[in-house]
Amino acid sequence: MAELRILKENVGPGGLTTTDATPTIVWSYVIPNNTSGDVGIKISGCDATGARYVVYTWTAAFQRAGGAAALDGGAVTAGRTFKDGTTPAPTFALVGSTLTATVTGVAATTINWNVPIILTLSR
């Protein structure tokens, strides 16, 4: 019988901040072997004044068999993107067999991040 697992996770809000321009991995997930699934992720961040802000959404379908992970269509599908002109864009990608989300803040600026994730996995 096939197993279906749904993971709902929210990294943040309020517990995840950046104070400089160092890239920070905010979420990662190693895709188990012999599985397929999809993931939806939204990354939003804002400083206390609202002058620095970013909102990005992505979806991706994936599978892993024989040790190698692959994305449907070969890439993550970007959805809505909305940001000010200076806050760096977050990234979401498949790195090896690991889905990885990364944010980069702004020097000398505290940005609070919110990262809701929904992952569905089938075996």
C-alpha positions in Angstrom: 0.0 0.0 0.0 1.3 3.4 -0.9 2.1 5.8 1.9 0.9 9.4 1.6 2.5 12.0 4.0 1.6 15.6 4.2 3.9 18.0 6.1 2.7 21.5 7.0 5.4 23.6 8.5 5.9 27.3 9.2 9.4 28.5 9.9 8.9 31.8 11.7 7.0 34.1 12.2 8.9 36.2 14.8 11.5 33.4 15.5 13.4 33.8 12.3 15.3 37.1 11.7 18.3 38.3 9.7 20.4 41.3 10.7 23.0 41.3 7.8 23.5 40.3 4.2 24.6 36.7 5.0 22.7 34.0 3.1 20.8 31.8 5.6 19.2 28.4 4.9 15.7 28.6 6.4 14.4 25.2 5.3 15.7 22.1 3.8 14.3 18.6 3.2 16.1 15.5 1.9 13.8 13.7 -0.5 13.6 10.0 0.5 14.5 7.4 -2.1 11.7 5.8 -4.1 9.2 8.7 -3.5 7.4 11.4 -5.5 5.6 14.5 -4.3 5.1 18.2 -4.5 5.9 21.2 -2.4 4.6 24.7 -2.1 6.5 27.3 -0.3 6.1 31.0 0.4 8.9 33.2 1.8 8.0 36.7 3.1 10.1 39.1 5.0 9.7 42.7 6.3 11.6 45.1 8.5 10.0 47.1 11.3 9.3 50.1 9.1 7.9 48.2 6.1 10.5 49.9 3.8 12.3 46.5 3.2 10.0 43.7 2.1 10.0 40.6 -0.1 7.3 38.0 -0.9 8.1 35.0 -3.2 6.1 31.8 -3.8 7.2 28.6 -5.5 5.8 25.2 -6.3 7.7 22.1 -7.4 6.9 18.5 -8.3 9.7 16.0 -7.7 10.6 12.3 -7.7 13.6 10.3 -6.5 14.3 6.8 -7.7 17.6 5.0 -7.7 19.3 7.7 -5.6 18.9 10.6 -8.0 16.3 13.3 -7.4 14.7 15.3 -10.2 12.2 18.1 -10.6 9.2 17.9 -13.0 10.2 20.0 -15.9 13.7 20.4 -14.6 13.0 23.5 -12.5 11.1 25.0 -9.6 8.1 27.0 -10.8 8.1 30.6 -9.5 4.8 32.1 -8.6 4.2 35.6 -7.3 7.2 37.8 -6.7 7.0 41.2 -4.9 9.8 43.1 -3.3 11.4 46.5 -2.8 14.4 47.5 -4.9 17.1 46.6 -2.3 16.2 43.4 -0.4 17.8 40.4 -2.1 15.5 37.8 -3.5 15.2 34.5 -1.6 16.0 31.3 -3.4 14.4 27.8 -3.5 16.1 25.0 -5.4 16.9 21.3 -5.5 20.5 20.8 -4.5 21.5 17.2 -5.0 18.6 15.4 -3.4 17.7 18.2 -1.0 15.1 20.9 -1.4 16.6 24.1 0.0 15.2 27.6 0.8 17.6 30.4 1.5 17.1 34.1 2.5 19.6 36.9 2.4 18.9 40.0 4.6 20.2 43.5 4.3 23.3 44.9 6.1 22.5 46.6 9.5 18.7 45.8 9.1 16.6 43.4 11.0 14.2 41.5 8.8 11.6 39.2 10.2 10.8 36.2 8.0 7.8 33.9 7.6 8.2 30.6 5.6 5.0 28.5 5.4 5.6 25.1 3.6 3.2 22.4 2.5 4.9 19.1 1.3 3.0 16.1 0.0 5.0 12.8 -0.3 4.0 9.4 -1.8 5.8 6.1 -1.8 
